[in-house]
Amino acid sequence: MNSQEIDELINALQLSIDTKIQQYKAESGTLLISFANKIGKDNRLKDFILISGAQVKKDRSITLSLKEISPHLTGFLMLSRLAPKYVQKITELDTRFEKLAEKITQAEKELNPATILSIEQASQIIEQTIKRKKMTLRELSQKTGLTQVSLSHFKSGKDIRLSNFLKIAEALDLKVTIQ
């Protein structure tokens, strides 16, 4: 990557994440990016780390190999801003971005499984996932075919059918295992 391409990548990244980029430096085939805040609080920054193959150094900086950066990464960031609804949409429109989006989806599916012992726990997990994905009930309603009222009832801890729960889980890319 030349310096202009690096600048474009950094600009696209800053537009995609909440954490402020403090500085960046490219040398010896490696790009070092330092942030104003800790990385752990910014989910879209975590997604960037996943798709770029970056390594976390300390808790406020990352490094990535300039050779291993996907040629489509800057475009992916510019179009998606790492927002789940846009990630899905652009991969539907342009297959060049599928591998980058798959890394995010796969990582979400591999998160530590939770044992759900009550409907309240299930609704909490669904609510947390909706917030993490920055999705609205309207968007979830469109993806599942369920009414916003049904989703709101479930969100408040009311019981729903298993088939509806599975629709919600699928729409949020959650894996459900029944034992």
N, CA and C atoms as an extended XYZ file, in Angstrom:
537
Properties=species:S:1:pos:R:3:atomname:S:1:resname:S:1:resid:I:1 pbc="F F F"
N         0.843       -1.192        0.000 N   MET     1
C         0.000        0.000        0.000 CA  MET     1
C         0.879        1.242        0.000 C   MET     1
N         0.516        2.209       -0.809 N   ASN     2
C         1.258        3.461       -0.795 CA  ASN     2
C         0.648        4.404        0.245 C   ASN     2
N         1.258        5.548        0.453 N   SER     3
C         0.817        6.451        1.521 CA  SER     3
C        -0.601        6.977        1.295 C   SER     3
N        -0.980        7.211        0.052 N   GLN     4
C        -2.335        7.683       -0.228 CA  GLN     4
C        -3.358        6.599        0.125 C   GLN     4
N        -3.076        5.356       -0.205 N   GLU     5
C        -3.985        4.251        0.121 CA  GLU     5
C        -4.100        4.061        1.635 C   GLU     5
N        -2.991        4.258        2.338 N   ILE     6
C        -3.016        4.161        3.807 CA  ILE     6
C        -3.882        5.273        4.385 C   ILE     6
N        -3.712        6.509        3.874 N   ASP     7
C        -4.532        7.635        4.335 CA  ASP     7
C        -6.021        7.360        4.088 C   ASP     7
N        -6.339        6.808        2.933 N   GLU     8
C        -7.734        6.493        2.614 CA  GLU     8
C        -8.281        5.422        3.568 C   GLU     8
N        -7.476        4.412        3.873 N   LEU     9
C        -7.883        3.363        4.807 CA  LEU     9
C        -8.144        3.959        6.192 C   LEU     9
N        -7.236        4.799        6.663 N   ILE    10
C        -7.392        5.421        7.985 CA  ILE    10
C        -8.646        6.290        8.029 C   ILE    10
N        -8.884        7.074        6.976 N   ASN    11
C       -10.086        7.914        6.928 CA  ASN    11
C       -11.353        7.068        6.937 C   ASN    11
N       -11.357        5.992        6.164 N   ALA    12
C       -12.518        5.095        6.132 CA  ALA    12
C       -12.728        4.434        7.488 C   ALA    12
N       -11.628        4.051        8.142 N   LEU    13
C       -11.730        3.438        9.458 CA  LEU    13
C       -12.299        4.436       10.464 C   LEU    13
N       -11.810        5.668       10.458 N   GLN    14
C       -12.292        6.658       11.420 CA  GLN    14
C       -13.779        6.932       11.235 C   GLN    14
N       -14.244        6.913        9.999 N   LEU    15
C       -15.671        7.107        9.742 CA  LEU    15
C       -16.505        5.923       10.231 C   LEU    15
N       -15.876        4.751       10.373 N   SER    16
C       -16.589        3.520       10.701 CA  SER    16
C       -16.641        3.203       12.186 C   SER    16
N       -15.783        3.817       12.970 N   ILE    17
C       -15.689        3.464       14.394 CA  ILE    17
C       -15.998        4.671       15.272 C   ILE    17
N       -16.270        4.379       16.543 N   ASP    18
C       -16.554        5.457       17.492 CA  ASP    18
C       -15.284        5.997       18.147 C   ASP    18
N       -14.275        5.148       18.291 N   THR    19
C       -13.035        5.525       18.961 CA  THR    19
C       -12.201        6.430       18.063 C   THR    19
N       -11.676        7.497       18.618 N   LYS    20
C       -10.866        8.437       17.842 CA  LYS    20
C        -9.474        7.868       17.586 C   LYS    20
N        -9.043        7.941       16.335 N   ILE    21
C        -7.684        7.545       15.993 CA  ILE    21
C        -6.768        8.693       16.392 C   ILE    21
N        -5.795        8.385       17.235 N   GLN    22
C        -4.894        9.413       17.728 CA  GLN    22
C        -3.755        9.661       16.739 C   GLN    22
N        -3.167        8.561       16.258 N   GLN    23
C        -2.086        8.677       15.268 CA  GLN    23
C        -1.896        7.340       14.574 C   GLN    23
N        -1.205        7.380       13.446 N   TYR    24
C        -0.862        6.147       12.737 CA  TYR    24
C         0.478        6.335       12.055 C   TYR    24
N         1.148        5.208       11.869 N   LYS    25
C         2.477        5.265       11.272 CA  LYS    25
C         2.717        3.960       10.519 C   LYS    25
N         3.208        4.078        9.301 N   ALA    26
C         3.544        2.904        8.504 CA  ALA    26
C         5.056        2.844        8.355 C   ALA    26
N         5.611        1.683        8.728 N   GLU    27
C         7.042        1.470        8.516 CA  GLU    27
C         7.335       -0.018        8.507 C   GLU    27
N         8.292       -0.390        7.699 N   SER    28
C         8.727       -1.781        7.585 CA  SER    28
C         7.575       -2.740        7.300 C   SER    28
N         6.643       -2.330        6.446 N   GLY    29
C         5.543       -3.208        6.050 CA  GLY    29
C         4.462       -3.382        7.092 C   GLY    29
N         4.509       -2.575        8.152 N   THR    30
C         3.521       -2.679        9.225 CA  THR    30
C         2.865       -1.323        9.454 C   THR    30
N         1.568       -1.351        9.713 N   LEU    31
C         0.830       -0.143       10.029 CA  LEU    31
C         0.466       -0.191       11.507 C   LEU    31
N         0.893        0.833       12.262 N   LEU    32
C         0.567        0.965       13.678 CA  LEU    32
C        -0.481        2.063       13.804 C   LEU    32
N        -1.611        1.718       14.449 N   ILE    33
C        -2.689        2.690       14.663 CA  ILE    33
C        -2.925        2.804       16.161 C   ILE    33
N        -2.835        4.024       16.679 N   SER    34
C        -3.071        4.278       18.110 CA  SER    34
C        -4.387        5.023       18.272 C   SER    34
N        -5.097        4.692       19.360 N   PHE    35
C        -6.414        5.254       19.611 CA  PHE    35
C        -6.433        6.067       20.898 C   PHE    35
N        -7.376        6.999       20.980 N   ALA    36
C        -7.495        7.860       22.155 CA  ALA    36
C        -8.055        7.104       23.358 C   ALA    36
N        -8.884        6.090       23.115 N   ASN    37
C        -9.514        5.326       24.192 CA  ASN    37
C        -9.176        3.851       24.062 C   ASN    37
N        -9.552        3.100       25.084 N   LYS    38
C        -9.344        1.660       25.047 CA  LYS    38
C       -10.188        1.029       23.943 C   LYS    38
N        -9.640        0.004       23.333 N   ILE    39
C       -10.297       -0.675       22.218 CA  ILE    39
C       -11.535       -1.436       22.660 C   ILE    39
N       -11.531       -1.978       23.856 N   GLY    40
C       -12.570       -2.884       24.318 CA  GLY    40
C       -13.993       -2.371       24.301 C   GLY    40
N       -14.194       -1.073       24.204 N   LYS    41
C       -15.542       -0.521       24.288 CA  LYS    41
C       -16.194       -0.262       22.934 C   LYS    41
N       -15.483       -0.434       21.854 N   ASP    42
C       -15.981       -0.097       20.520 CA  ASP    42
C       -16.165       -1.376       19.697 C   ASP    42
N       -17.412       -1.822       19.552 N   ASN    43
C       -17.684       -3.077       18.846 CA  ASN    43
C       -17.307       -3.025       17.369 C   ASN    43
N       -17.491       -1.879       16.743 N   ARG    44
C       -17.132       -1.796       15.319 CA  ARG    44
C       -15.613       -1.812       15.138 C   ARG    44
N       -14.896       -1.282       16.100 N   LEU    45
C       -13.434       -1.384       16.061 CA  LEU    45
C       -13.018       -2.851       16.219 C   LEU    45
N       -13.700       -3.562       17.096 N   LYS    46
C       -13.418       -4.999       17.259 CA  LYS    46
C       -13.681       -5.739       15.951 C   LYS    46
N       -14.764       -5.365       15.241 N   ASP    47
C       -15.049       -5.984       13.943 CA  ASP    47
C       -13.936       -5.679       12.944 C   ASP    47
N       -13.431       -4.444       12.964 N   PHE    48
C       -12.325       -4.098       12.072 CA  PHE    48
C       -11.104       -4.972       12.361 C   PHE    48
N       -10.805       -5.172       13.627 N   ILE    49
C        -9.668       -6.011       14.010 CA  ILE    49
C        -9.858       -7.421       13.458 C   ILE    49
N       -11.077       -7.936       13.536 N   LEU    50
C       -11.373       -9.268       13.013 CA  LEU    50
C       -11.156       -9.356       11.507 C   LEU    50
N       -11.717       -8.408       10.765 N   ILE    51
C       -11.660       -8.521        9.311 CA  ILE    51
C       -10.306       -8.138        8.727 C   ILE    51
N        -9.549       -7.331        9.454 N   SER    52
C        -8.255       -6.880        8.920 CA  SER    52
C        -7.102       -7.793        9.333 C   SER    52
N        -7.334       -8.628       10.346 N   GLY    53
C        -6.254       -9.470       10.855 CA  GLY    53
C        -5.283       -8.701       11.729 C   GLY    53
N        -5.707       -7.551       12.229 N   ALA    54
C        -4.841       -6.720       13.070 CA  ALA    54
C        -4.554       -7.406       14.397 C   ALA    54
N        -3.423       -7.055       14.978 N   GLN    55
C        -3.029       -7.551       16.297 CA  GLN    55
C        -3.142       -6.400       17.291 C   GLN    55
N        -3.742       -6.672       18.442 N   VAL    56
C        -3.873       -5.646       19.469 CA  VAL    56
C        -2.562       -5.546       20.224 C   VAL    56
N        -2.047       -4.328       20.321 N   LYS    57
C        -0.845       -4.045       21.113 CA  LYS    57
C        -1.286       -3.177       22.277 C   LYS    57
N        -1.018       -3.667       23.468 N   LYS    58
C        -1.488       -2.974       24.666 CA  LYS    58
C        -3.003       -2.884       24.589 C   LYS    58
N        -3.602       -1.828       25.063 N   ASP    59
C        -5.055       -1.738       24.995 CA  ASP    59
C        -5.538       -0.533       24.198 C   ASP    59
N        -4.596        0.193       23.575 N   ARG    60
C        -4.981        1.380       22.820 CA  ARG    60
C        -4.373        1.440       21.428 C   ARG    60
N        -3.791        0.346       20.952 N   SER    61
C        -3.214        0.381       19.610 CA  SER    61
C        -3.263       -1.002       18.960 C   SER    61
N        -3.200       -0.986       17.630 N   ILE    62
C        -3.179       -2.219       16.858 CA  ILE    62
C        -2.097       -2.116       15.788 C   ILE    62
N        -1.655       -3.270       15.335 N   THR    63
C        -0.727       -3.314       14.200 CA  THR    63
C        -1.310       -4.256       13.162 C   THR    63
N        -1.053       -3.940       11.898 N   LEU    64
C        -1.435       -4.855       10.845 CA  LEU    64
C        -0.413       -4.832        9.735 C   LEU    64
N        -0.252       -5.996        9.139 N   SER    65
C         0.694       -6.148        8.047 CA  SER    65
C         0.100       -5.515        6.795 C   SER    65
N         0.857       -4.638        6.174 N   LEU    66
C         0.372       -3.973        4.965 CA  LEU    66
C         0.196       -4.967        3.817 C   LEU    66
N         0.945       -6.053        3.841 N   LYS    67
C         0.841       -7.078        2.792 CA  LYS    67
C        -0.452       -7.878        2.908 C   LYS    67
N        -0.962       -8.010        4.125 N   GLU    68
C        -2.129       -8.861        4.354 CA  GLU    68
C        -3.458       -8.115        4.307 C   GLU    68
N        -3.423       -6.816        4.092 N   ILE    69
C        -4.665       -6.044        4.037 CA  ILE    69
C        -5.380       -6.341        2.722 C   ILE    69
N        -6.659       -6.677        2.830 N   SER    70
C        -7.468       -6.959        1.645 CA  SER    70
C        -7.544       -5.706        0.774 C   SER    70
N        -7.423       -5.876       -0.541 N   PRO    71
C        -7.536       -4.709       -1.418 CA  PRO    71
C        -8.937       -4.087       -1.378 C   PRO    71
N        -9.914       -4.810       -0.846 N   HIS    72
C       -11.287       -4.321       -0.789 CA  HIS    72
C       -11.641       -3.707        0.569 C   HIS    72
N       -10.690       -3.714        1.513 N   LEU    73
C       -11.002       -3.284        2.874 CA  LEU    73
C       -11.453       -1.825        2.955 C   LEU    73
N       -10.775       -0.922        2.301 N   THR    74
C       -11.144        0.493        2.353 CA  THR    74
C       -12.539        0.697        1.782 C   THR    74
N       -12.822        0.084        0.653 N   GLY    75
C       -14.153        0.187        0.052 CA  GLY    75
C       -15.228       -0.395        0.951 C   GLY    75
N       -14.910       -1.524        1.577 N   PHE    76
C       -15.852       -2.162        2.503 CA  PHE    76
C       -16.176       -1.229        3.664 C   PHE    76
N       -15.145       -0.591        4.223 N   LEU    77
C       -15.361        0.351        5.327 CA  LEU    77
C       -16.180        1.557        4.873 C   LEU    77
N       -15.858        2.095        3.715 N   MET    78
C       -16.564        3.278        3.219 CA  MET    78
C       -18.047        2.995        2.987 C   MET    78
N       -18.346        1.823        2.454 N   LEU    79
C       -19.732        1.505        2.132 CA  LEU    79
C       -20.529        1.011        3.332 C   LEU    79
N       -19.898        0.256        4.212 N   SER    80
C       -20.644       -0.371        5.304 CA  SER    80
C       -20.603        0.411        6.608 C   SER    80
N       -19.547        1.173        6.821 N   ARG    81
C       -19.297        1.840        8.102 CA  ARG    81
C       -19.347        0.822        9.248 C   ARG    81
N       -19.198       -0.451        8.895 N   LEU    82
C       -19.233       -1.583        9.821 CA  LEU    82
C       -20.569       -1.689       10.562 C   LEU    82
N       -21.611       -1.061       10.031 N   ALA    83
C       -22.954       -1.184       10.610 CA  ALA    83
C       -23.575       -2.461       10.058 C   ALA    83
N       -24.058       -3.353       10.925 N   PRO    84
C       -24.559       -4.653       10.471 CA  PRO    84
C       -25.545       -4.588        9.312 C   PRO    84
N       -26.473       -3.626        9.348 N   LYS    85
C       -27.461       -3.578        8.264 CA  LYS    85
C       -26.805       -3.235        6.927 C   LYS    85
N       -25.754       -2.422        6.937 N   TYR    86
C       -25.069       -2.074        5.698 CA  TYR    86
C       -24.114       -3.186        5.259 C   TYR    86
N       -23.493       -3.859        6.225 N   VAL    87
C       -22.606       -4.980        5.891 CA  VAL    87
C       -23.385       -6.015        5.105 C   VAL    87
N       -24.558       -6.368        5.601 N   GLN    88
C       -25.379       -7.369        4.923 CA  GLN    88
C       -25.799       -6.879        3.537 C   GLN    88
N       -26.213       -5.632        3.457 N   LYS    89
C       -26.712       -5.093        2.197 CA  LYS    89
C       -25.636       -5.049        1.116 C   LYS    89
N       -24.427       -4.571        1.469 N   ILE    90
C       -23.400       -4.464        0.427 CA  ILE    90
C       -22.890       -5.824       -0.023 C   ILE    90
N       -22.927       -6.819        0.877 N   THR    91
C       -22.504       -8.158        0.446 CA  THR    91
C       -23.532       -8.767       -0.496 C   THR    91
N       -24.799       -8.372       -0.344 N   GLU    92
C       -25.828       -8.816       -1.284 CA  GLU    92
C       -25.621       -8.172       -2.652 C   GLU    92
N       -25.132       -6.933       -2.654 N   LEU    93
C       -24.962       -6.186       -3.894 CA  LEU    93
C       -23.630       -6.443       -4.592 C   LEU    93
N       -22.600       -6.762       -3.823 N   ASP    94
C       -21.255       -6.925       -4.398 CA  ASP    94
C       -20.526       -8.078       -3.707 C   ASP    94
N       -20.305       -9.145       -4.433 N   THR    95
C       -19.707      -10.356       -3.855 CA  THR    95
C       -18.241      -10.170       -3.455 C   THR    95
N       -17.589       -9.103       -3.894 N   ARG    96
C       -16.193       -8.880       -3.493 CA  ARG    96
C       -16.049       -8.732       -1.983 C   ARG    96
N       -17.122       -8.326       -1.317 N   PHE    97
C       -17.069       -8.052        0.112 CA  PHE    97
C       -17.503       -9.224        0.986 C   PHE    97
N       -17.890      -10.339        0.363 N   GLU    98
C       -18.419      -11.475        1.127 CA  GLU    98
C       -17.445      -12.012        2.162 C   GLU    98
N       -16.191      -12.176        1.788 N   LYS    99
C       -15.216      -12.759        2.724 CA  LYS    99
C       -15.001      -11.868        3.945 C   LYS    99
N       -15.006      -10.564        3.745 N   LEU   100
C       -14.849       -9.646        4.873 CA  LEU   100
C       -16.064       -9.740        5.802 C   LEU   100
N       -17.251       -9.760        5.239 N   ALA   101
C       -18.474       -9.849        6.044 CA  ALA   101
C       -18.564      -11.196        6.752 C   ALA   101
N       -18.123      -12.261        6.095 N   GLU   102
C       -18.164      -13.601        6.702 CA  GLU   102
C       -17.314      -13.660        7.968 C   GLU   102
N       -16.207      -12.944        7.990 N   LYS   103
C       -15.351      -12.936        9.184 CA  LYS   103
C       -16.100      -12.370       10.384 C   LYS   103
N       -16.870      -11.325       10.156 N   ILE   104
C       -17.644      -10.723       11.238 CA  ILE   104
C       -18.738      -11.687       11.690 C   ILE   104
N       -19.485      -12.219       10.741 N   THR   105
C       -20.592      -13.124       11.063 CA  THR   105
C       -20.099      -14.360       11.790 C   THR   105
N       -19.014      -14.945       11.314 N   GLN   106
C       -18.475      -16.150       11.940 CA  GLN   106
C       -18.041      -15.874       13.374 C   GLN   106
N       -17.398      -14.753       13.601 N   ALA   107
C       -16.941      -14.410       14.951 CA  ALA   107
C       -18.128      -14.238       15.895 C   ALA   107
N       -19.197      -13.630       15.416 N   GLU   108
C       -20.379      -13.458       16.257 CA  GLU   108
C       -20.998      -14.796       16.623 C   GLU   108
N       -20.980      -15.734       15.685 N   LYS   109
C       -21.555      -17.052       15.951 CA  LYS   109
C       -20.711      -17.853       16.931 C   LYS   109
N       -19.424      -17.554       16.999 N   GLU   110
C       -18.526      -18.311       17.860 CA  GLU   110
C       -18.363      -17.699       19.250 C   GLU   110
N       -19.129      -16.655       19.543 N   LEU   111
C       -19.068      -16.080       20.879 CA  LEU   111
C       -19.448      -17.149       21.898 C   LEU   111
N       -19.006      -16.980       23.104 N   ASN   112
C       -19.295      -17.974       24.139 CA  ASN   112
C       -20.784      -18.237       24.222 C   ASN   112
N       -21.157      -19.518       24.203 N   PRO   113
C       -22.582      -19.825       24.287 CA  PRO   113
C       -23.134      -19.519       25.674 C   PRO   113
N       -24.401      -19.197       25.712 N   ALA   114
C       -25.069      -18.923       26.980 CA  ALA   114
C       -26.115      -19.995       27.223 C   ALA   114
N       -26.219      -20.433       28.456 N   THR   115
C       -27.277      -21.355       28.829 CA  THR   115
C       -28.460      -20.514       29.279 C   THR   115
N       -29.565      -20.690       28.585 N   ILE   116
C       -30.760      -19.909       28.881 CA  ILE   116
C       -31.678      -20.747       29.758 C   ILE   116
N       -32.004      -20.208       30.941 N   LEU   117
C       -32.838      -20.933       31.887 CA  LEU   117
C       -34.223      -20.318       32.041 C   LEU   117
N       -34.447      -19.143       31.429 N   SER   118
C       -35.756      -18.502       31.548 CA  SER   118
C       -36.018      -17.643       30.317 C   SER   118
N       -37.278      -17.306       30.129 N   ILE   119
C       -37.659      -16.432       29.023 CA  ILE   119
C       -37.035      -15.049       29.205 C   ILE   119
N       -36.873      -14.623       30.468 N   GLU   120
C       -36.261      -13.321       30.735 CA  GLU   120
C       -34.809      -13.295       30.259 C   GLU   120
N       -34.081      -14.393       30.518 N   GLN   121
C       -32.693      -14.473       30.044 CA  GLN   121
C       -32.643      -14.447       28.523 C   GLN   121
N       -33.547      -15.181       27.889 N   ALA   122
C       -33.578      -15.204       26.426 CA  ALA   122
C       -33.831      -13.810       25.872 C   ALA   122
N       -34.795      -13.102       26.464 N   SER   123
C       -35.100      -11.762       25.959 CA  SER   123
C       -33.936      -10.798       26.212 C   SER   123
N       -33.205      -10.975       27.328 N   GLN   124
C       -32.037      -10.130       27.604 CA  GLN   124
C       -30.945      -10.349       26.563 C   GLN   124
N       -30.695      -11.599       26.215 N   ILE   125
C       -29.663      -11.903       25.210 CA  ILE   125
C       -30.058      -11.317       23.864 C   ILE   125
N       -31.319      -11.472       23.505 N   ILE   126
C       -31.796      -10.906       22.239 CA  ILE   126
C       -31.676       -9.386       22.267 C   ILE   126
N       -32.073       -8.763       23.364 N   GLU   127
C       -31.991       -7.306       23.480 CA  GLU   127
C       -30.547       -6.816       23.388 C   GLU   127
N       -29.626       -7.504       24.052 N   GLN   128
C       -28.207       -7.132       23.989 CA  GLN   128
C       -27.678       -7.255       22.571 C   GLN   128
N       -28.084       -8.303       21.877 N   THR   129
C       -27.623       -8.507       20.503 CA  THR   129
C       -28.180       -7.424       19.585 C   THR   129
N       -29.432       -7.068       19.778 N   ILE   130
C       -30.039       -5.997       18.974 CA  ILE   130
C       -29.270       -4.692       19.188 C   ILE   130
N       -28.944       -4.383       20.439 N   LYS   131
C       -28.191       -3.156       20.747 CA  LYS   131
C       -26.800       -3.200       20.136 C   LYS   131
N       -26.117       -4.352       20.264 N   ARG   132
C       -24.755       -4.491       19.745 CA  ARG   132
C       -24.741       -4.317       18.229 C   ARG   132
N       -25.773       -4.797       17.577 N   LYS   133
C       -25.854       -4.674       16.123 CA  LYS   133
C       -26.451       -3.343       15.687 C   LYS   133
N       -26.851       -2.529       16.676 N   LYS   134
C       -27.449       -1.224       16.409 CA  LYS   134
C       -28.636       -1.357       15.443 C   LYS   134
N       -29.491       -2.308       15.774 N   MET   135
C       -30.649       -2.613       14.954 CA  MET   135
C       -31.909       -2.108       15.670 C   MET   135
N       -32.905       -1.704       14.914 N   THR   136
C       -34.168       -1.284       15.496 CA  THR   136
C       -35.154       -2.450       15.482 C   THR   136
N       -36.207       -2.336       16.292 N   LEU   137
C       -37.251       -3.368       16.275 CA  LEU   137
C       -37.927       -3.423       14.909 C   LEU   137
N       -38.020       -2.298       14.265 N   ARG   138
C       -38.616       -2.268       12.922 CA  ARG   138
C       -37.784       -3.097       11.940 C   ARG   138
N       -36.457       -2.918       11.995 N   GLU   139
C       -35.577       -3.694       11.114 CA  GLU   139
C       -35.665       -5.180       11.434 C   GLU   139
N       -35.699       -5.518       12.723 N   LEU   140
C       -35.817       -6.924       13.121 CA  LEU   140
C       -37.167       -7.484       12.676 C   LEU   140
N       -38.197       -6.684       12.777 N   SER   141
C       -39.524       -7.099       12.331 CA  SER   141
C       -39.520       -7.433       10.841 C   SER   141
N       -38.854       -6.602       10.062 N   GLN   142
C       -38.771       -6.833        8.615 CA  GLN   142
C       -37.985       -8.108        8.303 C   GLN   142
N       -36.934       -8.362        9.061 N   LYS   143
C       -36.112       -9.560        8.821 CA  LYS   143
C       -36.807      -10.848        9.243 C   LYS   143
N       -37.648      -10.765       10.280 N   THR   144
C       -38.264      -11.973       10.826 CA  THR   144
C       -39.673      -12.226       10.320 C   THR   144
N       -40.346      -11.166        9.865 N   GLY   145
C       -41.742      -11.300        9.484 CA  GLY   145
C       -42.678      -11.226       10.682 C   GLY   145
N       -42.143      -10.952       11.863 N   LEU   146
C       -42.949      -10.812       13.072 CA  LEU   146
C       -43.324       -9.341       13.246 C   LEU   146
N       -44.419       -9.099       13.938 N   THR   147
C       -44.828       -7.708       14.155 CA  THR   147
C       -43.932       -7.061       15.212 C   THR   147
N       -43.856       -5.738       15.151 N   GLN   148
C       -43.092       -5.000       16.157 CA  GLN   148
C       -43.706       -5.188       17.537 C   GLN   148
N       -45.027       -5.344       17.597 N   VAL   149
C       -45.711       -5.563       18.872 CA  VAL   149
C       -45.255       -6.887       19.488 C   VAL   149
N       -45.200       -7.950       18.671 N   SER   150
C       -44.740       -9.256       19.168 CA  SER   150
C       -43.311       -9.167       19.678 C   SER   150
N       -42.462       -8.481       18.925 N   LEU   151
C       -41.064       -8.330       19.335 CA  LEU   151
C       -40.958       -7.523       20.625 C   LEU   151
N       -41.767       -6.496       20.744 N   SER   152
C       -41.755       -5.673       21.942 CA  SER   152
C       -42.215       -6.467       23.169 C   SER   152
N       -43.242       -7.309       22.983 N   HIS   153
C       -43.713       -8.160       24.082 CA  HIS   153
C       -42.595       -9.098       24.535 C   HIS   153
N       -41.920       -9.720       23.560 N   PHE   154
C       -40.835      -10.632       23.895 CA  PHE   154
C       -39.709       -9.885       24.589 C   PHE   154
N       -39.385       -8.717       24.084 N   LYS   155
C       -38.311       -7.902       24.672 CA  LYS   155
C       -38.600       -7.571       26.132 C   LYS   155
N       -39.881       -7.419       26.462 N   SER   156
C       -40.248       -7.107       27.837 CA  SER   156
C       -40.350       -8.357       28.718 C   SER   156
N       -40.030       -9.518       28.152 N   GLY   157
C       -39.979      -10.740       28.953 CA  GLY   157
C       -41.191      -11.639       28.839 C   GLY   157
N       -42.120      -11.319       27.942 N   LYS   158
C       -43.300      -12.160       27.764 CA  LYS   158
C       -42.955      -13.359       26.893 C   LYS   158
N       -43.674      -14.430       27.093 N   ASP   159
C       -43.420      -15.688       26.397 CA  ASP   159
C       -43.771      -15.582       24.906 C   ASP   159
N       -43.027      -16.325       24.069 N   ILE   160
C       -43.326      -16.411       22.640 CA  ILE   160
C       -43.165      -17.857       22.201 C   ILE   160
N       -43.638      -18.161       21.020 N   ARG   161
C       -43.502      -19.498       20.456 CA  ARG   161
C       -42.039      -19.769       20.116 C   ARG   161
N       -41.669      -21.037       20.200 N   LEU   162
C       -40.307      -21.436       19.851 CA  LEU   162
C       -39.996      -21.076       18.401 C   LEU   162
N       -40.950      -21.274       17.506 N   SER   163
C       -40.718      -20.953       16.086 CA  SER   163
C       -40.395      -19.471       15.903 C   SER   163
N       -41.046      -18.599       16.663 N   ASN   164
C       -40.763      -17.164       16.572 CA  ASN   164
C       -39.398      -16.828       17.172 C   ASN   164
N       -39.067      -17.493       18.269 N   PHE   165
C       -37.751      -17.294       18.879 CA  PHE   165
C       -36.649      -17.687       17.892 C   PHE   165
N       -36.851      -18.795       17.184 N   LEU   166
C       -35.852      -19.252       16.214 CA  LEU   166
C       -35.732      -18.276       15.037 C   LEU   166
N       -36.835      -17.664       14.631 N   LYS   167
C       -36.787      -16.648       13.571 CA  LYS   167
C       -35.944      -15.449       14.022 C   LYS   167
N       -36.150      -15.044       15.273 N   ILE   168
C       -35.402      -13.912       15.818 CA  ILE   168
C       -33.915      -14.249       15.882 C   ILE   168
N       -33.610      -15.429       16.405 N   ALA   169
C       -32.213      -15.854       16.532 CA  ALA   169
C       -31.543      -15.906       15.163 C   ALA   169
N       -32.237      -16.436       14.170 N   GLU   170
C       -31.667      -16.516       12.814 CA  GLU   170
C       -31.427      -15.128       12.230 C   GLU   170
N       -32.379      -14.233       12.425 N   ALA   171
C       -32.239      -12.869       11.907 CA  ALA   171
C       -31.054      -12.135       12.536 C   ALA   171
N       -30.722      -12.509       13.786 N   LEU   172
C       -29.600      -11.883       14.496 CA  LEU   172
C       -28.307      -12.692       14.375 C   LEU   172
N       -28.326      -13.731       13.540 N   ASP   173
C       -27.164      -14.607       13.336 CA  ASP   173
C       -26.708      -15.254       14.642 C   ASP   173
N       -27.664      -15.656       15.463 N   LEU   174
C       -27.356      -16.360       16.710 CA  LEU   174
C       -27.563      -17.853       16.491 C   LEU   174
N       -26.720      -18.634       17.090 N   LYS   175
C       -26.840      -20.090       17.003 CA  LYS   175
C       -27.603      -20.590       18.228 C   LYS   175
N       -28.626      -21.384       17.996 N   VAL   176
C       -29.426      -21.929       19.083 CA  VAL   176
C       -29.248      -23.449       19.095 C   VAL   176
N       -28.877      -23.980       20.246 N   THR   177
C       -28.738      -25.424       20.422 CA  THR   177
C       -29.682      -25.851       21.538 C   THR   177
N       -30.509      -26.851       21.253 N   ILE   178
C       -31.441      -27.352       22.262 CA  ILE   178
C       -30.958      -28.728       22.688 C   ILE   178
N       -30.788      -28.886       24.007 N   GLN   179
C       -30.310      -30.174       24.522 CA  GLN   179
C       -31.354      -30.813       25.399 C   GLN   179
